[in-house]
Amino acid sequence: MAAVEVLFWICAGLIVYTHVGYPLLLRLLVDVRGARRRPSPVEHFTPPVSLVIAAHDEEDVIERRLENALALDYPPDRLEVIVASDGSGDRTVELARAVAERDRRVKVLDLPRQGKVRAQDSAVESAAGEVLAFSDANALWDPDALELLVRPLADPRIGYVCGGLRYLGGGGANEEGAYWRYETAVRALESRLGSITGGNGAIYAVRREAYLRLDPRTSHDLSLPFNLVKRGMRAVYEPLARAVERPLPTIEGEFRRKRRMMSHAWPMVIRGGMLDPRGYGPVYGFQIFSHRILRYATPFLHVVALGANVALAASGEGAIYVLTLALQAGLLVAAALSALLRGRVRVLNVAYYYVLVTSSLAAGLWDWLRHGTPPTWERAEGRR
């Protein structure tokens, strides 16, 4: 059973490493190597900005989003807001045009359904800004968010900046807010070391000359950071540039959302260049492997670890394998209890969230392999 033991400990070790060991190692590397030197703050760096809001059937939030964008503490003559409606069948275009009639800074594109990435491409083609900022239709930015977001781009070595996202409220067993606090802490360490490995769609900016036209099945969130690093630029995190969103009320809804996201992420991982190390420095290559590749492999590592553990415990290889099997079974039982109790016990909710979200990684891969990934997307109900 020696080979089975080795297989079990490799899989278990990689699971623990990607979730716990990697953040600790990042912390150590930042302390030993020191954070990448940031340029002195440029207090009044306010280049012309085009803020792009891609929207599909967002009639219930588009007016609020535009009011929030127009109220940003940024020179009015240096800001334009572009609503790229991706084949909306509701009143999104009508409501956005009503705002545009009141404020000339707003431009509305009524596009055929082609997917979020292509809608963003169309908006960029008509944009006048030197900096391109992007936001979800359901995200609200702090008044100073745009100025803080673009400030790092005063450094010509930086091509992409992702802001901080905070989730409001929540409900049921959905622990997305807790997970996101963990994820952004990791992202902050990656940024201090060099570059981040992923962004978020709620708040980010890219200098115009660094914008890339991507495979429409993928997303800017994961594609832009690593592709810009390959081109010699940095992708950084600016936590002071803040946006807020409301999470989905249920973990089941979160599972479906992440499943859709991963069906768009897998083509990028396997065929889109993320696995190609050319252009990565050794540190960034280590980050991609630790944070992205291993994280996406987690459901498969769990399955192999569980199977090997069952075999080892059944063969009487040692009490340690009975204990590790009990721990794995306990995670699954806690997740099941959380579902039965409808999210009333917080500690069980964490287990349920972890199991379903980890499963969504494999489900997204299955969807992509079985059906392919369409460029279009549907909005997540309840996240408004």
Order of alpha helices (4+ residues) and beta strands (2+ residues): alpha-alpha-beta-alpha-beta-alpha-beta-alpha-beta-beta-alpha-beta-alpha-beta-alpha-beta-alpha-alpha-alpha-alpha-alpha
